Amino acid sequence: MYIKREELGRDVVRMGEDIIRSARFEKAWSIPHHSKEGNVALHSLSTAACALRYARQLAQRGTVVSEVDLVRAALLHDIGMTEDDVFFSPSRLKAYTHPQEGCRIAREEYGVNDLQADAILHHMWPIGHIPPHSAEGWLIVAADKTCAIHEVERAFLHKMQHPSLRLA
């Protein structure tokens, strides 16, 4: 069964509208992520849609997860990048600190539950040494990496379009 992109987008917005409309998420649109063309908000929306696609593919095989928990955690998985102390830290340190900061923000500002908090806290596995404790968390790990790869690939291909880099 084919899962329509428009349906995924509509469902992500429905399940996470309060997050998407928040001032913090609005700030995420201005924070670069993975490439000059990308930003934290766009990456988070892509990750949520990708994770939801994976969840629905699993559901067709009999494994059901909480779509609401999945989408809300995916939308917030990089929200820690909106803190200046995290954003301006060296990228190596950022990889370790943004999940903890994101988990704090998600609890304080969005009232996430324990499953969502765990998924946010452990989405950087295997860089973060503790894996997520739920299927939803594992789907976010997979979707986050998938989207990051696609974002970097698009940036690389765009760069290769530059006349000085074209092969004869």
C-alpha angles and dihedrals in degrees: 000000000000116000111213118231091221090055091051092049093048092049093047090054092046093051096041105029094125090053095045092049095047124112091239093055089046088058089052090067089068098048115092116230132181093342142015090259095049133074139188095259096051091045091050093050090048091048091050092050092046092048090048090051090052091048092052091048089053091047089058086060094047102265111119126190132179105274092194093053090044096051096043093049092045092051089051101037094103099028088113087073088072091072111094093220089058098039094052095044120102111280093245091056091041090061089062101036105044095068092054092044090045092052090051092049092045092053096043100040105026104026095231119187125239095268092053092045092051091050091051093045095050103035092108093066125167090030086049103056098221116074123217118273098221140056088243090057092050091050090053091050089053095043093046092054092044093052093044091053092050092047093051091044091053091049091049093048090047090052090049088059089069109111093233091059100046117117117235 
